[in-house]
Amino acid sequence: MIINIITLFPQFWKSFLSYPLIKKAIKNNILNFKIHNLKNYVIGKKIDDYPYGGGHGMIIKIEPIYNCINKLNINFNEIIFLTPDAKLFNQKIAIKLSKLKNLLFICGHYKGIDQRIRDFIITKEYSIGNYILSNGEISTLVVIDSIIRLIPGVLGNIKSAFTDSFYKNNYDYEYPLYTRPYNFKNMKVPNILLSGNHKKIIKWRKLKIFIKKIKLL
């Protein structure tokens, strides 16, 4: 998979790309990251400007993003933008995107980006939650990480990506997990898990998931 990233902060990605798992995938030609500094595509000196109609904050202009994509001249499978006011990203979307070959991510900043970028350039918008971050690089990193771990060869064993409890439970909440020791400073593992009665254990786990859902309502 080739992942292109348009960003105002290319240095942000150095740490992620130096992570051993990622470095190995890049070395084995499983992943290819291309980081594009948006500042290199600015017309004049300003990458942002005040919003038409008034209001606070600065808006990333359309020209530098358009110029960057135009110069790349690549037929991307998807051009993706992370923003709070979009469809909530989930595991099913991650699986779908992991099967594509060429993705472009646009990282937002300041108050936002010119709406024309969202209307005419971006093909998919996702949110990782209804809250604000200091930059789009953070949310973009979250989505990229969730996608690439599903690509064969990135993890040491691809089965690891598809056998974790969240995946096996059809993206449902996780039940409580315990391991040894049984008793740690008088904090004990529930006895039901040591009973050997798998039907009761399954019933107990489903009840715990139900309780968790109720608490999160």
Legacy VTK file of the C-alpha trace (Angstrom):
# vtk DataFile Version 3.0
C-alpha trace
ASCII
DATASET POLYDATA
POINTS 217 float
0.000 0.000 0.000
1.135 3.523 -0.797
0.087 6.163 1.731
0.472 9.807 0.779
0.090 12.433 3.488
-0.319 16.162 2.918
0.768 17.913 6.090
1.965 21.201 7.516
4.189 19.284 9.925
6.239 16.617 8.119
8.447 16.246 11.198
5.422 14.873 13.070
5.679 11.634 11.079
9.366 10.904 11.728
8.742 9.075 14.987
5.940 6.952 13.561
7.955 5.984 10.485
10.897 5.007 12.679
8.785 2.555 14.673
10.327 -0.938 14.131
7.087 -2.501 12.859
6.642 0.253 10.272
10.307 0.328 9.270
10.234 -3.402 8.613
7.064 -3.131 6.498
8.632 -0.319 4.470
11.874 -2.282 4.026
9.895 -5.291 2.792
7.973 -3.095 0.312
4.672 -3.779 2.028
4.158 -0.105 2.863
5.348 3.036 1.158
4.860 6.392 2.869
5.158 9.660 0.977
5.033 12.814 3.095
4.214 16.054 1.281
4.948 19.375 2.961
2.005 21.654 2.200
4.218 24.709 2.627
6.030 23.782 -0.585
2.881 24.422 -2.597
1.903 27.848 -1.314
1.216 30.658 -3.761
2.793 33.805 -2.301
3.448 33.725 1.420
0.125 32.732 2.963
-1.076 29.189 3.464
-4.179 30.373 5.328
-6.464 33.392 5.389
-9.426 34.908 7.214
-12.872 33.395 6.549
-15.280 35.101 4.193
-18.307 36.391 6.070
-16.313 37.133 9.205
-15.544 35.054 12.236
-12.542 33.977 14.280
-9.702 31.719 13.212
-7.769 31.088 10.026
-8.706 28.814 7.115
-6.294 26.728 5.039
-6.528 27.976 1.468
-7.584 25.792 -1.427
-4.633 26.602 -3.724
-1.786 24.799 -1.930
-3.776 21.579 -1.488
-4.968 21.671 -5.088
-1.451 22.408 -6.331
0.012 19.519 -4.354
-2.509 16.967 -5.598
-2.273 18.290 -9.145
1.511 17.953 -9.136
1.345 14.421 -7.742
-0.912 13.483 -10.659
-1.918 10.179 -9.083
-5.230 8.357 -9.332
-5.840 7.796 -5.619
-8.313 5.162 -4.485
-9.515 7.587 -1.810
-8.615 11.089 -0.651
-9.366 11.142 3.073
-9.888 13.965 5.551
-10.333 13.559 9.315
-12.782 15.972 10.907
-15.111 15.839 13.956
-18.203 16.593 11.846
-18.133 13.428 9.749
-19.058 9.753 9.799
-17.561 7.926 12.779
-14.600 5.791 11.758
-14.844 2.123 12.741
-13.244 -1.290 12.222
-15.383 -2.141 9.195
-14.130 0.978 7.428
-10.550 0.149 8.401
-10.887 -3.304 6.840
-12.321 -1.850 3.645
-9.559 0.748 3.320
-6.833 -1.806 4.076
-7.666 -3.561 0.805
-6.933 -0.470 -1.300
-3.563 0.273 -2.891
-3.164 4.040 -2.884
-4.553 6.421 -0.256
-4.090 10.151 0.257
-4.669 11.796 3.628
-5.054 15.558 4.045
-4.224 16.800 7.546
-6.235 19.817 8.661
-5.109 22.621 10.927
-6.136 26.046 12.264
-9.916 26.611 12.264
-10.387 24.355 9.241
-9.931 24.057 5.512
-11.704 25.792 2.637
-15.043 24.034 2.085
-14.299 23.664 -1.627
-11.580 21.170 -0.725
-14.179 19.079 1.077
-16.762 19.481 -1.682
-14.642 18.871 -4.773
-11.353 17.178 -3.774
-11.860 14.935 -0.749
-13.648 11.639 -1.422
-14.103 10.363 2.147
-14.445 12.142 5.490
-14.232 10.377 8.848
-14.273 11.316 12.519
-12.509 9.530 15.376
-14.784 11.271 17.867
-16.827 14.356 18.605
-13.977 16.455 20.006
-11.269 18.846 18.827
-7.545 18.086 18.526
-4.696 20.527 18.034
-4.005 19.231 14.528
-5.198 16.740 11.939
-1.988 14.741 12.081
-3.063 13.089 15.339
-6.400 11.790 14.071
-4.857 10.828 10.728
-2.224 8.764 12.527
-4.922 6.895 14.456
-6.742 5.949 11.261
-3.577 4.981 9.380
-2.448 2.743 12.231
-5.795 0.945 12.329
-5.618 0.349 8.568
-2.053 -0.808 8.051
-2.091 -3.420 10.840
-4.669 -5.292 8.734
-2.336 -5.562 5.732
-0.656 -8.985 5.444
3.002 -8.787 6.416
2.792 -5.706 8.634
2.170 -7.634 11.849
4.346 -10.615 12.595
1.259 -12.811 12.265
-1.710 -11.472 10.286
-4.007 -13.676 12.386
-3.270 -11.327 15.287
-5.252 -8.594 13.547
-8.297 -10.784 13.095
-8.335 -12.848 16.275
-8.412 -10.158 18.952
-11.595 -10.200 20.998
-12.949 -6.956 19.572
-12.804 -8.363 16.041
-14.168 -11.770 17.003
-17.036 -10.137 18.878
-18.113 -8.388 15.663
-16.710 -5.036 16.850
-18.667 -5.228 20.096
-17.537 -4.184 23.563
-14.921 -6.332 25.284
-15.715 -8.419 28.330
-13.403 -8.144 31.386
-10.072 -9.905 30.903
-7.965 -11.500 33.649
-4.749 -13.499 33.852
-2.379 -14.810 36.513
-1.881 -14.321 39.409
-5.299 -15.208 40.764
-4.835 -13.039 43.851
-2.835 -9.830 43.735
-2.852 -7.758 46.936
-6.288 -9.193 47.752
-7.627 -8.251 44.291
-8.991 -11.570 43.063
-10.073 -12.946 39.709
-13.837 -13.741 39.652
-14.318 -17.377 40.662
-16.631 -18.051 37.719
-13.601 -17.859 35.385
-11.912 -20.680 37.307
-14.997 -22.880 37.399
-14.360 -24.687 34.119
-18.057 -24.290 33.270
-17.776 -22.663 29.829
-21.519 -22.134 29.396
-21.660 -20.148 32.627
-18.502 -18.243 31.689
-19.981 -17.227 28.326
-23.199 -16.147 30.040
-21.175 -14.134 32.608
-19.144 -12.433 29.881
-22.272 -11.481 27.916
-23.791 -10.036 31.094
-20.655 -7.958 31.723
-20.764 -6.598 28.163
-24.440 -5.725 28.606
-23.713 -3.915 31.869
-20.878 -1.984 30.210
-23.205 -0.871 27.408
-25.789 0.334 29.915
-23.160 2.316 31.820
-21.991 3.989 28.625
-25.454 5.122 27.576
LINES 1 218
217 0 1 2 3 4 5 6 7 8 9 10 11 12 13 14 15 16 17 18 19 20 21 22 23 24 25 26 27 28 29 30 31 32 33 34 35 36 37 38 39 40 41 42 43 44 45 46 47 48 49 50 51 52 53 54 55 56 57 58 59 60 61 62 63 64 65 66 67 68 69 70 71 72 73 74 75 76 77 78 79 80 81 82 83 84 85 86 87 88 89 90 91 92 93 94 95 96 97 98 99 100 101 102 103 104 105 106 107 108 109 110 111 112 113 114 115 116 117 118 119 120 121 122 123 124 125 126 127 128 129 130 131 132 133 134 135 136 137 138 139 140 141 142 143 144 145 146 147 148 149 150 151 152 153 154 155 156 157 158 159 160 161 162 163 164 165 166 167 168 169 170 171 172 173 174 175 176 177 178 179 180 181 182 183 184 185 186 187 188 189 190 191 192 193 194 195 196 197 198 199 200 201 202 203 204 205 206 207 208 209 210 211 212 213 214 215 216
